[in-house]
Each structure stands twice: as structure tokens, then as C-alpha cells.
Amino acid sequence: MLSNFEAPMRFDAFMHFALYHPQHGYYARGQGIFGAAGDFVTAPELSPLFGQTLGGALASVLPRCPPVVTEFGAGSGQLACDVLLEIGHVLQAYQIVEVSGGLQHAQRERMSKQLPPALLNKVTWLSALPPRIEGLLIGNEVLDATPVRRFRWYSSGVDEAWVGLDGDHLALRWHAADPAFTDRVNALQLAHGPWPEGYVSEFNEQAPALVRTLTERLYGLALMIDYGHDADHYYAAHRHQGTLRATLRHIAHDDFLNHVGEQDLTAHVDFSAVYQALCSCEGQLEGYTTQGEFLMAHGLLDRAALTTDWNDPVRGGPQRQAVNTLLSEAHMGQEFKVLAWSKGVDLEGTALNHVFLRHDHSGKL
């Protein structure tokens, strides 16, 4: 892997290299990433109730939008399976935008086992975003995988992280940030500080850029689920080591430079920046809330109560634990947020009205 590394690299370029190198990047692996045998478990792998509830929430929007779902970065393919089993009968098509050939293969394999031919025939894979995205756009844990710039703030100046070679090992190097980036970081400090000397965090340019592109092409509803915060919480003084983390075999750690291509690298999402990005392209915010509130409002517990063994004290245990992880404030229920926005369609009166709108006129969530 390191034979393909061109040192030195700014940290966001290194993160892109580690995740998305077409042969050796983490997501090129396809198999062995998700689930108990992989490195982490996403909500769709925890319980089919996640995708079923999401599909049910989207069902009331379909009369206002073209009956097409585009999923950006479909992971294991489990969310697509559950959404299709819930609302596939009223969809014309289900498009998956997936740049990883390995993941495409894993998704096809899973869907061929879980979907009847009538639904499977509605699925197509795209290697790039279509020029126009009509209908419903969904993404689960997509924005957190966009590369970030990493900075260290002092009252006397700002450093930026680069990655270089030290013999046959990678090493983190701090260099004085360029003037434009220094101004951006100082503006964050003025807005959300004061920060302690040596405050370390991330700045994500690519997630808002992606959201702008999606919104420019959107005719319908977009819904993204990811872990993150509004800017005030993201850049709070107590979060002085940032949110960047590596995950290997379900263990989260901060050794970002080892196991390159073998471990996941992610950072939390700054939803304030994402909100500003979608507004800049005439997107209309429909809702922003926690995952727990969203799933509760759209009837996940009612669905759970109807499942086999839910009330059985023994056999229902794993299912109840999975639901608790999805909903609990101590787990995914609070850390993960749901952001929904539209463009070109009127969604007033749909089930998404249950999502509580949280923003003010200052442009912050």
C-alpha cells in the first residue's frame, strides 16, 4: 500500500487515499467491512426495522415526487433491501450510486438473496451521480466518510496536519496553515470559542460541496442520516481533540496512520455547514432531528411490537437490544441525526411533518 503513497500529503488527501484508492483503499475491499465479522455495524445491519421505518416515513412523500429512490453509498445493501421490501411495490426504480466495485458486488450478492425478482429488477447501479436526481435521495453514513482537513489552533497561529514518510513508516507533520485556511479556522474560534491553546479539530470542505452538488441536481426530497453536531457543539472548547477516529474490528482509536486501507477513517458531520450548503442551492429544509426521535415519530416501536418473539423474554432479547441501540440517547439515538430537505416539490402535510424543524434565522441548525 505505501508503495503507492506520494509523500507528503495534506491530511484530507491522505484520508481520500486510505479510503478510496481504487485498488488498495478501504472501501475497495467490499467484503468484510460491515457487520459483526467486519469493523463496524451500521443501523441497517442492527435491525430490518430501521429500513422498514425509513421506507414507511418516505411513503407519504411519494405522491408528491417521482417514484424513484436514489441511494448514495449503499454500504452492505441491507438498507436498500429493507426499503424495497417496504415500498418497492410503488417504486419505478431504485438507483444505487456506488463507486466501489467491491461494494457493488457485495450489494448485488445480498440483494439476490433477499429480494424477489420483481423488486431486484428495479435496482440499477451507477458509478457516478446522475445529472438530475428525481424522487427520493437517501444516504446513511455517507457524509462522515468524506475527507477532512485537520488543524491545530494557537492564539499565535494555525497549523495544518500533513502526512509524510519517516523511513518505512507514515508520520504526522504539522505545518503552518496557508492564510485562507488560517482565516477560516480563526473565524470558527471567534464564533464558537474561546478555545484552549493547541485545540485540535477538523474542517470538512467536501461534505458541504457534496451536498451542494446533490441539491443542485435534486428534484424531490433528500434525507441523510449520520452522526454529527451543529457547529456550536462540534467546535465546543471541551471537544479539543476533534472527532476524527479510526475503526478496526469494532475498536475505535486515534492511530490514523497504521493499517492504511485496512481500517475505516471517519469524522463527525458539521450539520450547520451542511445546512448552509443546501440553502445556498435553494434547498428547503424539511426537518432536522435525532435518529431516535425520527424513528419513534414514524412508528418503529409499533412495528417492533408486531414482530415475532418481540415479547418473548429470551428469544426477543437480541431484537430488543438492537432497537435500544437505534433509539437510546446513550447509543445511536442521540448521536445520529436525520436531515431532510427538498427542492422543487411541496411536501406540506406529509408524514415528514413529524420531524421537528430546528433552525433559526441566523442560518444555524
Secondary structure, DSSP 8 states (H G I E B T S, - for coil): -GGG--SSEEHHHHHHHHHH-TTTSGGGS-TTSBSTTSSB--HHHH-HHHHHHHHHHHHTTGGGS-SEEEEES-TTSHHHHHHHHHHGGG-SEEEEE---HHHHHHHHHHHHHHS-HHHHTTEEEESS--SSEEEEEEEES-GGGS--EEEEEETTEEEEEEEEEETTEEEEEEEE--HHHHHHHHHHHHHH----TTEEEEE-SHHHHHHHHHHHHEEEEEEEEEEEE-HHHHT-TT-TT-S-EEEETTEEES-TTSSTTTSEEE--EEHHHHHHHHHTTT-EEEEEEEHHHHHHHTTHHHHHHTSTTTT-TTTTHHHHHHHHHHH-TTTHHHHEEEEEEEESS--TTSGGGGS-----TTS--
